[in-house]
Each structure stands twice: as structure tokens, then as C-alpha cells.
Amino acid sequence: MSTNSNQAAAVTREKLVEDVKVLTKDVQDLLKATATVVGEKAAEARVKVEESLKVAQDKLSVVQDSVKAKGREAAAVTDEYVRDNPWSAVGIAAGVGFLLGLGFAAGTFLRRRD
């Protein structure tokens, strides 16, 4: 898997974690708001939702830990590569910098032509 796809996957996982956190808070607020609703069906529904919420929170915790671990692992691998291959890392950084500069210059040139 390439570095860009790893970064995209990490961003997607982080977004998912944040979305689930928001959903969890909304469900908790809903449960609090409906706490005064009486009846056997309402009580059963609240219990089911609370159980599902607990399972989702547990799974979210596992995913979040996994995302953090993979991030630390990627940083460690990158650090090790740079330490083992400093001149390659400098060359790669210079090449990327050159390409970005070339892209910005081309973009500026094209905007001025319009």
C-alpha cells in the first residue's frame, strides 16, 4: 500500500471515529430526553439502544487504538528509513520540493495567462 493510500485510510478512519463519537453523543442526548417517556415498549427500546451504544463505544475504542498504533508504526518506519538512508531521504525531499515548485509555478503562469 502506498504512503498516500495509507494516509487516506488513516484520515478516513479518523473521520469515522469522530463521526461515531458525534453519533454516540447524540444517542446519549436522545436517551436522556426520552427518559420520561413511560411504557414497557419505551423501556425496552431504551435498554436495546443503551446496549447497542455500549457495543459501539467498545468497538470505537478498539478502532481508535488501532489507528493510533498504525500511526505510531508508520512514523517509526519512516524515521528508521530516514536514519538508514539519509541521502535518499534528502533526494526524495528535494525531488518532491522541485515538483511542487514546478506545479505552483505552472499554476501561477496559467492563471496570469487567463
C-alpha positions in Angstrom: 0.0 0.0 0.0 1.5 3.4 -0.9 2.0 6.3 1.5 -0.8 8.3 0.0 -3.3 5.5 0.4 -2.1 4.8 4.0 -2.6 8.5 4.8 -6.1 8.5 3.1 -7.0 5.4 5.0 -5.9 6.9 8.3 -7.8 10.1 7.6 -10.9 8.0 6.7 -10.6 6.0 9.9 -10.1 9.2 12.0 -13.2 10.7 10.3 -15.2 7.6 11.1 -14.1 7.7 14.7 -15.1 11.3 15.0 -18.5 10.6 13.3 -19.2 7.7 15.7 -18.3 9.9 18.7 -20.8 12.5 17.5 -23.4 9.9 16.9 -22.8 8.4 20.3 -23.3 11.8 22.0 -26.5 12.4 20.0 -27.9 9.0 21.1 -27.0 9.7 24.7 -28.8 13.0 24.5 -31.8 11.3 22.9 -31.9 8.7 25.7 -31.8 11.5 28.3 -34.6 13.4 26.5 -36.8 10.4 26.3 -36.2 9.2 29.9 -39.6 10.5 31.0 -41.5 8.5 28.3 -43.2 5.7 30.1 -44.3 2.3 29.0 -43.0 -1.1 28.5 -42.1 -0.6 24.8 -40.2 2.6 25.5 -38.2 1.0 28.4 -37.3 -2.0 26.2 -36.3 0.3 23.4 -34.1 2.4 25.7 -32.4 -0.8 27.1 -31.7 -2.0 23.5 -30.3 1.3 22.4 -28.1 1.6 25.5 -26.7 -1.9 24.9 -26.1 -1.1 21.2 -24.4 2.1 22.2 -22.1 0.3 24.7 -21.1 -2.2 22.0 -20.5 0.7 19.5 -18.4 2.5 22.1 -16.3 -0.6 22.8 -15.7 -1.2 19.1 -14.9 2.5 18.6 -12.3 2.3 21.3 -10.6 -0.7 19.6 -10.6 1.1 16.2 -9.2 4.2 17.8 -6.4 2.3 19.5 -5.7 0.6 16.1 -5.5 3.9 14.3 -3.1 5.3 16.9 -0.9 2.2 16.8 -0.7 2.3 13.0 0.2 5.9 13.0 3.0 5.3 15.5 4.2 2.4 13.4 4.2 4.4 10.2 6.2 7.2 12.0 8.7 4.7 13.3 9.2 3.1 9.9 9.7 6.5 8.3 12.1 7.5 11.0 14.1 4.3 10.6 14.2 4.7 6.8 15.4 8.3 7.0 18.1 7.3 9.6 19.3 4.4 7.5 19.1 6.3 4.1 19.7 10.0 4.9 20.9 10.9 1.4 18.0 9.0 -0.3 15.6 10.9 2.0 17.2 14.2 1.1 17.0 13.3 -2.6 13.3 12.3 -2.3 12.5 15.5 -0.4 14.4 17.6 -3.0 12.6 15.9 -5.8 9.2 16.4 -4.2 10.0 20.0 -3.5 11.1 20.6 -7.1 7.9 19.0 -8.4 5.7 21.0 -6.1 7.6 24.2 -7.0 7.2 23.4 -10.7 3.5 22.8 -10.2 3.0 26.1 -8.3 5.0 27.9 -11.0 2.9 26.4 -13.8 -0.3 27.2 -11.9 0.8 30.8 -11.4 1.8 31.1 -15.1 -1.6 29.7 -16.3 -3.6 32.0 -14.0 -1.7 35.0 -15.4 -2.5 34.0 -18.9 -6.3 34.0 -18.3 
